[in-house]
Amino acid sequence: MKHNKYIYPFASLMLAFSTLFLSCERDPNELSPATYPTTADVFIDGFSGDMGYAAFGGSDVRAFDVDTEVKYKGTSSIRIAVPDANDPAGAYAGGVYYSNTGRDLSGYNVLSFWAKASKSASIDLIGFGNDLGENKYQASISGLEVNTNWKKYYIPIPDPAKLKSEHGLLFFAEGPEDDKGYTFWIDEVQFENLGTIAHNSSGILNGADETQNAETGNVFNIQGYAVANLPNGIDQRVDAAPAYFNFVSSDPAVASVNANGVVTVLDAGTAVITATLGNTPSTGSLTIVSSGTAVLPQTAAPTPTEPASQVISVFSNAYTNVPVDFFNGYWQFSTAQTFDLQINGDDVKRYTQLNFVGIQFTSPTIDATAMTNFHIDIWTPDPVGPSTKFKILLVDIGADGAFGGGDDSSHEITLSSSSLSSQSWVSLDIPLSQFTGLTSRKHLAQIVLSGDLPNVFVDNVFFHKVGVATAPTVAAPTPSLPQANVISLFSGAYTNVPVDTWRTNWSAATLEDVSIAGNAVKKYSALDFVGIETVANPINASGMTHFHIDVWSGDFTFFAVKLVDFGANGAFGGGDDVEHQIDFSMPAKGQWISYDIPLSNFTGLTTRQHIAQFILVGQPSGASTVYVDNLYFHN
């Protein structure tokens, strides 16, 4: 099974040839239109002199080489070593062989080559017209079957008259087969003019007559194909770039279409987009039925009420959002368009032409293991019928942090019409336990939305925890140690020593004195760190063995305690200060935790005769709430 999708960025220029041109000034009126060489050869025992190679971004840049041992004819061939899955050097093999000067290929009707492989395989994509830029006249074959025998292959040119100055002569993209790499060879690559090539047909939109409900401002992209009969009698389909076709709109005032097959909806009405390849009509059409001005929500989505400490937000004005790679990856075959807008001052994502759309967050991924629910608010102007469905897919890419790395998991929830509504906000709050195929939630990286609603407004996308109290309802455990063995700063069970302050002026927290089940408790909200001081009456804990504190929080993910001894001079920063901090990662939530810490664990606290400062730290920084009771030393 293959695991690669190719979007073809370019990087890692491996080799290039350059030609030095000398020029002088001349009258522009004397200039003639530029002409390009008609050289047909791409690789015949080596590359012609104007050529270079560039590897695709993310591919193994070492995949291409010239092989003098294995060849179909002559002295050498192109060798492509496809990497194994998870190869750190690259996820696949792919690149472009290009002409620096450009070539006039209008006199040819096919690109031909011989190929074989180390095993039977299917090359994902191979073709020409990829020129490291616009790729205006790209043409390609998907799933080219190769085996261990040399065989001649043909890629028909959809309309040779278009290729007057083509730079992209050959490109390929291939991933591992069943996660295993292999090698294939290509030889005798050249453009030819064969009288045995016959163009049978062409089409747009896979030859279908499609109808799209639309509104002013919508944009649609049309792709096409051509079919030619090869010398071996096979009808070969070639995916052809839109620029090969000539597009026509039946009503350009409603919907216009440019030379690259981009349809723009301009007004209310109906328009039909058709095409020809050369002088021959292509099958397939796009009918635009435009309502004109868009129908928008008149009210904002409901404001979430979940505490921020229990939320990991992807998109919401109510919370701080995690970093997001994109809200629309514009993946292959996705028609979704994305717009940012505000509804009554609230930020909203608007998706039009939605068949499926990916929201991705990989830097970092989301650890939702502590969360219980996934939430999203949606609004649609589209009618909701009995068969209407909306789907939500969550994807975890595993500990290796790579898509298709072998430890991915995912699950898709399908919501029926009973969970949807037209022209009103719907708040979907789905228990993560229902995503049964999601075997891990520690490295979530994608949310994919799809279904039968082409127009969807989205807000308040977040993971959250339910069922955890935000405040304790019972008191902390009552200490049972005798008073004689305790030095207490704060406890209803003992006589407490004087404390200067329970919140220094340099603290980052809010302090409240509250009562829990009749027991006095210190409540620190919006906690980052808080200082407690006994400077006027430093504590001599040299005869004590332990430090004790009871804490309760419904939302912290980290807690720490620092003890500071000011030394004999009793002054902070006096030169004899010592301190040490003890950290607690992932503490239990929603229950009292009794930390009874041996003072020997505070290894940096080399003296304990003048303890004057206690610092409590909580995370998420500035967002956690911690209740404190029974803070004392004991023996």
C-alpha positions in Angstrom: 0.0 0.0 0.0 1.4 3.4 -0.9 1.5 6.3 1.6 2.4 9.4 -0.4 0.5 12.3 -1.8 2.3 14.6 -4.1 1.7 18.3 -4.2 5.0 19.0 -6.0 7.0 21.8 -4.3 10.5 22.0 -5.6 13.8 21.9 -3.8 17.3 20.3 -3.9 18.5 21.3 -7.3 20.9 18.4 -8.1 22.5 19.3 -11.3 22.2 22.0 -13.9 23.8 23.2 -17.1 23.9 26.8 -18.1 24.5 28.6 -21.3 26.2 32.0 -21.5 24.5 34.5 -23.8 26.2 37.6 -25.1 24.0 40.5 -26.3 24.1 44.0 -27.6 21.5 46.7 -28.0 19.3 46.7 -31.1 16.1 48.4 -32.3 13.1 46.4 -30.8 11.3 46.9 -34.1 13.9 44.6 -35.7 13.2 41.8 -33.3 11.5 38.6 -34.5 9.5 36.3 -32.3 11.8 33.9 -30.4 12.2 30.5 -31.9 13.2 27.4 -29.9 15.1 24.3 -31.0 13.1 21.3 -32.1 15.4 18.8 -30.4 13.5 15.5 -29.8 16.0 13.7 -27.6 15.7 13.8 -23.8 17.9 10.9 -22.8 19.7 8.8 -25.4 22.8 7.5 -23.7 23.0 10.7 -21.8 21.2 14.0 -21.6 21.3 16.7 -24.3 23.4 19.7 -23.4 20.7 22.1 -22.3 19.2 19.9 -19.6 19.1 19.9 -15.8 17.4 17.9 -13.0 15.6 19.1 -9.9 14.3 16.8 -7.1 10.8 17.5 -5.7 10.7 18.7 -2.1 10.4 15.9 0.4 11.8 13.4 -2.1 15.1 11.4 -1.7 17.5 13.6 -3.7 19.8 10.6 -4.2 17.1 8.6 -6.0 18.2 9.6 -9.5 21.5 8.4 -11.1 22.8 7.4 -14.6 23.3 3.6 -14.8 25.9 2.2 -17.2 25.2 -1.4 -16.2 21.5 -1.8 -16.8 20.2 -0.2 -20.1 17.8 -1.0 -22.9 20.1 0.1 -25.6 23.4 1.9 -26.0 25.6 2.6 -23.0 23.4 4.0 -20.2 20.0 4.5 -18.7 18.2 6.6 -16.1 18.1 4.7 -12.8 15.5 5.7 -10.1 16.0 4.1 -6.6 12.6 4.4 -4.8 13.2 4.6 -1.0 11.6 2.4 1.7 8.8 3.9 3.8 10.1 6.1 6.6 13.5 6.5 4.9 14.9 9.6 6.7 16.5 10.7 3.3 13.0 11.2 1.7 9.5 9.8 1.6 9.5 9.1 -2.1 11.4 9.5 -5.4 10.5 12.4 -7.7 11.9 15.1 -9.9 11.9 17.0 -13.1 14.2 16.8 -16.2 14.0 20.2 -17.8 15.4 22.2 -20.6 17.1 25.5 -19.7 16.5 27.0 -23.2 13.1 25.5 -24.0 12.0 23.5 -27.0 9.5 23.7 -29.8 7.7 20.3 -29.6 4.8 21.2 -31.8 6.0 18.8 -34.5 5.6 15.8 -32.3 2.6 14.0 -30.9 4.0 11.6 -28.3 6.8 11.3 -25.6 8.1 7.7 -25.8 10.5 5.8 -23.6 11.5 2.3 -22.5 11.2 1.2 -18.9 11.7 -1.8 -16.6 11.8 -2.4 -12.9 13.3 -4.7 -10.3 9.8 -6.0 -9.6 6.3 -5.5 -10.8 5.2 -2.1 -9.7 2.9 0.9 -10.5 4.6 4.3 -10.9 2.4 6.9 -9.3 2.9 9.6 -11.9 5.0 10.2 -15.0 4.7 12.8 -17.7 6.0 16.0 -19.2 5.2 19.7 -19.0 6.3 20.3 -15.4 8.7 23.2 -15.9 9.4 24.2 -12.2 7.0 27.0 -12.6 3.5 27.4 -14.0 3.4 23.9 -15.3 1.0 25.3 -17.9 1.0 22.4 -20.3 1.6 19.4 -17.9 0.4 16.0 -19.1 0.8 12.8 -17.2 -0.2 9.2 -16.7 -1.1 7.9 -13.3 -0.4 4.3 -12.2 2.0 3.3 -15.0 2.4 -0.5 -14.7 6.0 -1.7 -15.1 7.7 -5.1 -14.5 11.1 -6.8 -14.9 11.0 -6.7 -18.7 11.9 -3.8 -20.9 8.7 -2.3 -22.5 8.1 0.8 -24.6 5.6 3.4 -23.2 3.9 6.4 -24.8 2.5 9.6 -23.3 0.4 11.3 -26.0 0.6 15.1 -26.3 -3.0 16.4 -25.9 -2.5 19.3 -28.3 1.1 19.6 -29.9 0.3 23.1 -31.3 0.5 24.4 -27.7 4.1 23.3 -27.1 6.1 26.1 -28.9 8.5 26.7 -26.0 8.3 23.9 -23.5 10.9 23.5 -20.7 9.5 20.5 -18.8 10.6 17.4 -20.7 10.0 14.5 -18.2 9.0 14.2 -14.6 8.1 11.4 -12.3 6.9 10.8 -8.7 6.8 7.3 -7.1 6.6 6.1 -3.5 7.4 2.7 -2.0 5.2 -0.3 -2.8 3.9 -2.0 0.3 6.3 0.2 2.3 9.2 -1.3 0.4 11.5 0.5 -2.0 12.6 -0.8 -5.4 14.4 0.4 -8.6 13.2 1.2 -12.0 15.0 2.3 -15.2 14.1 4.5 -18.1 15.9 4.6 -21.4 15.6 6.0 -24.9 13.5 9.0 -23.9 12.4 11.1 -26.8 9.6 13.0 -28.5 8.3 11.4 -31.7 5.8 12.1 -34.4 4.0 8.8 -35.0 1.3 8.3 -37.7 0.0 5.4 -35.6 -1.2 7.7 -32.8 -4.8 8.7 -33.0 -6.6 11.1 -30.7 -10.0 9.6 -29.9 -11.6 11.8 -27.4 -11.1 14.3 -24.5 -13.1 15.5 -21.6 -13.4 17.8 -18.6 -14.6 16.9 -15.1 -14.0 13.2 -15.9 -16.5 13.5 -18.8 -19.4 14.2 -16.4 -22.1 16.9 -16.7 -21.9 18.5 -13.3 -24.2 21.1 -11.7 -23.0 23.4 -8.9 -25.1 25.6 -6.8 -23.1 28.8 -6.3 -23.1 32.4 -5.3 -21.2 35.5 -6.3 -17.5 35.2 -5.7 -17.3 31.4 -5.8 -14.4 30.0 -7.8 -14.2 26.5 -9.5 -11.2 24.8 -11.1 -11.7 22.5 -14.1 -9.4 19.6 -14.9 -9.3 17.7 -18.2 -8.0 14.6 -19.9 -7.3 13.3 -23.4 -7.5 9.7 -24.8 -5.3 8.5 -27.6 -5.0 5.1 -29.4 -1.5 3.9 -29.2 0.5 1.8 -31.7 -0.2 -1.3 -29.6 -4.0 -0.7 -29.8 -4.4 0.5 -26.3 -6.5 3.6 -25.5 -4.3 5.6 -23.3 -5.7 8.3 -21.0 -3.6 11.3 -20.2 -4.4 13.8 -17.5 -4.1 17.1 -19.3 -3.6 20.6 -17.8 -6.5 23.0 -18.4 -4.5 25.2 -20.7 -4.6 22.6 -23.4 -8.4 23.2 -23.7 -10.4 26.1 -25.0 -13.2 27.0 -22.6 -16.5 28.7 -23.3 -19.1 30.1 -20.9 -22.7 30.3 -22.1 -23.2 33.5 -20.1 -20.0 35.2 -19.1 -21.9 37.8 -17.1 -23.0 35.0 -14.7 -19.8 32.9 -14.7 -16.5 33.6 -16.6 -13.8 31.1 -17.4 -10.2 31.8 -18.2 -7.6 29.9 -20.3 -6.5 27.9 -17.2 -10.0 26.6 -16.5 -10.7 28.9 -13.5 -14.4 29.6 -13.3 -15.5 32.7 -11.4 -19.1 33.3 -10.5 -20.0 37.0 -11.1 -23.8 37.3 -10.7 -27.1 35.5 -10.2 -28.2 33.2 -13.0 -27.2 30.1 -14.9 -24.2 29.5 -17.1 -22.8 26.3 -18.7 -19.0 25.9 -19.1 -17.9 23.6 -22.0 -14.6 23.0 -23.7 -12.9 21.8 -26.9 -9.5 20.2 -27.4 -8.2 21.6 -30.7 -11.3 21.7 -32.8 -13.0 18.7 -31.2 -15.7 19.2 -28.5 -14.8 17.6 -25.1 -17.3 15.6 -23.1 -18.4 16.9 -19.8 -19.7 20.3 -18.7 -20.1 22.5 -15.6 -23.5 24.1 -15.0 -23.4 27.0 -12.6 -26.6 27.9 -10.9 -25.9 31.1 -9.0 -28.1 32.6 -6.3 -26.1 35.8 -6.4 -25.4 37.4 -3.0 -24.4 34.9 -0.3 -26.7 33.9 2.6 -24.9 34.6 5.9 -25.6 33.9 9.5 -27.3 36.8 11.2 -26.0 35.9 14.7 -22.7 34.7 16.0 -22.2 31.1 17.2 -23.0 30.5 20.9 -20.1 31.6 23.2 -18.5 28.5 24.8 -18.7 28.2 28.6 -16.1 25.5 29.2 -13.3 26.8 31.5 -10.2 27.6 29.5 -8.1 25.3 31.7 -10.2 22.4 30.4 -9.9 23.3 26.7 -7.4 22.8 23.8 -8.7 25.2 21.2 -8.0 25.0 17.5 -10.3 27.9 16.5 -12.3 30.1 18.8 -12.4 33.7 20.0 -13.2 32.4 23.5 -9.9 30.8 24.0 -6.2 31.0 23.2 -5.7 28.8 20.1 -2.9 26.3 19.4 -0.7 26.9 16.3 -2.4 25.7 13.1 -0.5 24.8 9.9 -3.6 25.6 7.7 -7.4 25.6 7.7 -7.4 24.4 4.1 -4.6 22.3 2.7 -6.1 22.7 -0.9 -5.4 19.0 -1.3 -5.7 17.2 -4.6 -9.4 16.6 -5.5 -10.6 19.0 -2.8 -12.8 21.7 -4.2 -13.2 23.6 -0.9 -12.6 27.3 -0.8 -11.9 29.1 2.5 -12.8 32.6 3.6 -12.2 34.5 6.9 -15.1 36.7 8.0 -16.7 38.1 11.1 -20.3 37.6 12.3 -21.3 40.3 14.8 -17.6 40.7 15.7 -16.9 37.0 16.0 -14.3 35.4 13.8 -15.7 32.6 11.6 -14.3 30.3 8.9 -16.4 30.0 5.8 -16.1 27.0 3.5 -17.7 27.0 0.1 -17.7 24.2 -2.6 -16.9 21.9 0.3 -16.4 18.2 -0.7 -13.7 17.7 1.9 -11.2 20.0 3.6 -8.3 19.4 5.9 -7.4 21.4 9.0 -3.8 20.5 10.0 -1.7 21.2 13.1 1.7 19.5 13.2 4.0 22.1 14.9 3.2 20.9 17.5 0.6 18.1 17.3 -2.2 18.1 19.9 -2.1 15.8 22.9 -5.8 15.3 23.7 -5.3 12.3 26.0 -6.7 14.2 28.9 -9.7 15.5 26.9 -13.1 13.8 26.7 -14.9 15.6 23.9 -14.5 17.2 20.5 -16.6 20.4 19.8 -17.4 22.3 16.7 -20.2 24.8 15.8 -21.5 24.8 12.2 -24.0 26.9 10.2 -25.2 26.2 6.7 -27.5 27.9 4.3 -28.0 24.7 2.4 -31.2 22.6 2.8 -30.9 19.6 5.1 -32.8 16.6 3.8 -33.4 13.1 5.3 -30.2 11.8 3.6 -27.9 14.7 4.3 -24.7 13.8 6.2 -21.8 15.7 7.7 -18.5 13.9 8.6 -15.7 14.6 11.0 -12.4 12.7 10.7 -9.7 13.0 13.4 -6.2 11.8 12.5 -3.4 10.9 14.9 0.1 10.6 13.2 1.7 8.7 16.1 5.0 9.2 18.0 7.1 9.4 14.8 5.3 12.6 13.9 5.0 11.5 10.2 1.9 10.8 8.1 2.0 7.2 6.9 4.7 6.3 9.4 3.1 3.1 10.4 1.7 4.2 13.7 -1.1 6.5 12.5 -4.7 6.0 13.6 -7.9 7.8 12.6 -11.7 7.6 12.9 -14.5 9.3 11.1 -17.9 10.2 12.7 -20.9 10.5 10.4 -23.6 12.8 11.6 -27.1 12.3 10.1 -29.7 14.9 9.3 -31.2 14.7 12.8 -28.0 16.3 14.1 -28.0 19.1 11.5 -30.1 22.2 10.7 -30.3 24.7 7.9 -29.7 28.4 8.7 -29.1 28.0 12.4 -26.0 27.3 14.5 -25.6 23.7 15.5 -23.2 22.9 18.4 -21.7 19.5 18.0 -20.1 18.1 21.1 -18.9 14.6 20.4 -17.3 12.2 23.1 -13.9 11.2 21.9 -14.7 7.7 23.0 -16.9 7.5 19.9 -13.8 7.8 17.6 -13.1 4.2 18.2 -10.5 3.8 15.5 -8.5 6.5 17.1 -6.2 4.3 19.1 -4.1 7.2 20.3 -5.0 10.9 21.0 -1.5 11.9 21.9 -0.4 13.2 18.5 -3.5 14.5 16.8 -2.6 16.4 13.6 -5.6 16.7 11.4 -9.4 17.4 11.4 -11.0 16.6 8.1 -14.6 17.9 7.4 -16.7 16.5 4.5 -20.2 15.5 3.6 -23.3 16.8 1.8 -23.2 20.5 2.8 -21.2 22.5 0.2 -21.5 25.7 2.2 -20.5 25.6 5.9 -19.6 28.3 8.4 -17.4 26.9 11.2 -16.6 28.3 14.7 -15.4 27.1 18.1 -13.4 24.1 17.1 -11.8 22.7 20.3 -11.1 19.6 22.5 -12.3 19.8 26.1 -12.7 17.8 29.3 -16.1 17.3 30.9 -16.9 15.6 34.2 -14.1 17.2 36.2 -15.1 19.6 39.0 -13.7 23.2 39.0 -13.6 23.4 42.8 -13.3 20.9 45.6 -16.4 19.9 47.5 -14.7 18.2 50.4 -12.0 19.4 52.7 -8.4 18.3 52.5 -7.5 15.3 54.7 -7.1 16.4 58.4 -3.5 15.9 59.5 -2.9 13.5 62.4 0.7 14.3 63.5 1.1 15.8 67.0 1.6 19.5 67.2 5.0 19.0 68.8 6.4 17.5 65.6 5.0 20.2 63.3 5.9 23.7 62.2 2.7 24.8 60.5 2.3 27.8 58.2 -1.3 27.1 57.3 -3.6 24.5 58.7 -6.8 24.3 60.7 -5.3 21.4 62.7 -2.3 23.3 64.2 -1.2 26.6 65.6 0.4 28.4 62.7 3.6 30.5 62.7 3.5 34.1 61.5 3.5 34.5 57.7 4.3 37.9 56.1 2.3 37.4 53.0 0.5 34.7 51.1 1.0 36.5 47.9 4.0 38.7 47.3 3.7 41.8 45.0 5.9 40.0 42.4 3.6 37.0 42.2 1.6 36.1 39.0 -1.6 34.8 40.5 -4.8 35.9 42.2 -5.4 35.0 45.9 -8.7 34.3 47.6 -9.4 33.0 51.1 -12.2 30.5 50.7 -14.0 27.9 52.8 -14.3 24.3 51.5 -16.7 22.2 53.6 -16.2 24.6 56.5 -12.4 24.4 56.2 -10.2 27.5 55.4 -8.3 27.2 52.1 -6.1 29.4 50.0 -7.3 29.6 46.4 -4.8 30.7 43.7 -6.4 31.5 40.3 -4.7 32.4 37.0 -1.6 30.8 38.6 1.8 31.1 37.0 3.8 31.4 40.2 3.1 32.8 43.6 5.5 33.8 46.4 4.7 33.1 50.1 7.1 34.8 52.6 8.2 34.5 56.2 11.1 37.0 56.0 10.2 38.7 59.4 10.2 35.3 61.1 12.3 32.8 59.1 11.6 29.2 59.8 14.3 27.0 61.3 13.4 23.6 59.8 16.8 22.0 60.6 15.0 19.6 63.0 12.3 18.6 60.5 12.5 15.8 58.0 9.5 16.5 55.6 7.7 19.3 53.9 3.9 18.8 53.5 1.3 20.5 51.3 -2.2 19.5 50.2 -3.3 20.8 46.8 -6.4 20.4 44.6 -6.9 21.5 41.0 -9.3 20.6 38.2 -7.0 21.8 35.5 -3.3 21.9 36.2 -0.9 19.9 34.2 2.2 20.7 36.3 2.9 21.7 39.8 6.1 22.7 41.6 7.3 23.8 45.1 10.4 25.9 45.7 11.9 26.5 49.2 14.4 29.4 49.6 16.7 29.9 52.7 17.9 33.5 53.0 20.9 32.5 55.1 22.2 33.9 58.4 22.0 37.6 57.2 18.3 37.1 56.6 18.4 39.0 53.3 17.5 37.9 49.8 20.5 38.0 47.5 22.8 38.4 50.5 25.3 35.9 49.2 24.4 33.0 51.4 21.0 32.2 49.9 20.2 28.6 48.9 17.1 27.1 47.2 15.7 24.1 45.5 12.5 23.3 43.5 10.6 20.0 43.3 8.5 19.4 40.2 5.5 17.3 39.7 4.4 16.5 36.1 0.9 15.5 35.2 -0.6 15.6 38.7 -4.0 14.1 39.3 -6.9 16.5 38.8 -10.2 16.8 40.7 -8.9 15.4 43.9 -6.8 16.4 46.9 -3.2 15.5 46.6 -1.1 15.2 49.7 2.5 15.9 48.9 4.7 14.8 51.8 8.2 15.5 50.5 11.4 14.5 52.3 13.5 17.6 52.8 16.5 15.5 51.7 15.0 15.7 48.2 15.6 19.5 48.2 19.3 18.8 47.5 20.1 22.4 46.7 18.7 23.6 50.1 21.9 23.0 51.9 20.8 25.0 55.0 17.3 25.0 56.5 17.7 27.4 59.5 16.4 30.6 57.7 13.7 29.5 55.3 11.9 32.7 54.3 10.3 32.0 51.0 8.0 29.4 49.4 7.2 29.6 45.7 4.3 27.6 44.1 4.3 27.1 40.3 1.4 25.9 38.2 0.8 25.1 34.5 -0.8 25.9 32.1 1.0 29.1 33.0 -1.4 31.8 34.0 -4.4 29.6 33.4 -4.5 27.1 36.3 -6.5 27.3 39.6 -5.0 25.6 42.6 -6.4 25.2 46.2 -3.9 24.9 49.0 -4.2 23.6 52.6 -2.1 22.1 55.3 1.2 23.6 54.5 3.7 22.6 57.2 7.1 21.0 58.1 7.1 17.9 60.3 9.4 15.5 61.9 
